[in-house]
C-alpha cells in the first residue's frame, strides 16, 4: 500500500504562485499606452459607484466702479453634468491538478496565459479610453460593452450645437465645418475653433497654448508631414511650415483606426496646456487593475484573475475640436 502524499499539490501551487508573482512584478511598469498621450485626467474614487462632475461658467469681465462706489458682485453659472458609472471588466485563466501531473509541459503555456491576461487588461483599458473619441461624433454608444460617460447636454462630444444653460447664449461648435479631411489648412481651422471658443456664459475660454493632433495609423504619414516638415507640406511653394514651430505635436492610436472599429479619416485636436478638470477626457478608477489567485478546494483548480472597475468619458468639450474627415 502506498504512502499518502499530501504535500505535492501544495508544493506545486506554491511554485506556480511564485511564478505568477514574478510575472506580475515584471509587468507592473507597463501602463496602458493611452496615459502617455497626456490627454486624460486620472481620478481615483474610493467608494462611489457613480462619480459625477458638473461644469461651471467663468465669471464675467471686471467692471468699472467709481470712487466710493460698491464693486459689483458676480457668480458662476452651473453647466451640464457627466455621470461616470463604474463598470467591472476581467478575465480568469486556470489550470488543474491533473494538468500539473499529466501534462507538465502545458504549465508554461498556462503561465504564458497569465502574462496574456495582464496584457489583455492593458488592451481593454486602451480600447475603452479611445472609444470616447471613436464615438465622439455620435450621441449614443456604438458598442454596448464599451460605454462612454457623456456630458448631459444631449449632443455628441463633437457637435455644431452645444447648448448653454445661460439664457441668451447661442449654441457653440467644436466640429470643423463640413467635416474636412486632414490638411494643413484644415488643421489651422481646428486650432482657431479652440482659440476662439466661448464658454457657457458666452465669454472666450482664452486658450493660448500648444496642441496635440490625434490620428489613426492611416493618417500617421500625413500628420508627420504637416507637423514636422520645414516647409509647407504637399504644396509647390516654399513658404515656411506654420506648424514647424513646435506648438503642434501628434499622437497615433491604433484603436482609432477602421480595423479596430474606428475611422481612417477622422482626426482630433486637443489643447495640451491644461490640467485637472480642464482636461477634456477622464479616466475614473474605482478598482485599479489587480491580480488575484486562488486554489479551489473542490475542483483542485488553480485560478488567476485580472480585473478592474472604472469608467471613461468626458466632462467638457471646449478644449478640443475634430472632423470625421468625410468631407473635402
Buried (B, 14 or more C-beta within 10 A) or exposed (E): EEEEEEEEBEEBBEEBBEBBEEBBEEBEEEEBBBBEBBBBBEBEBEEEEEBEBEBBBBEEEEEEEEEEEEEEEEEBBEBBEBBBBBBEBBBEBBBBBEBBEEEEEEBEEBBEBBBBBBEBBBBBBBBBBBBBBBBBBBEEBEEEEBBBBBBEBEBBBBBEEBBBBBEEBEEBBBBBEEBBBBBBEBBBBBBEBBBEBBBBBBBEBEBEEBBBBBBBBBBBEBBBBBBBBEEBBEEEEEEEBBBBEEBBBBBBBBBBBEEBBBBBBBBBBBBBEBEEEBBBBBBBBBBEBEBEBEBEEEEEBBBBBBBBBBBBBBBBBBBBBBBBBEEE
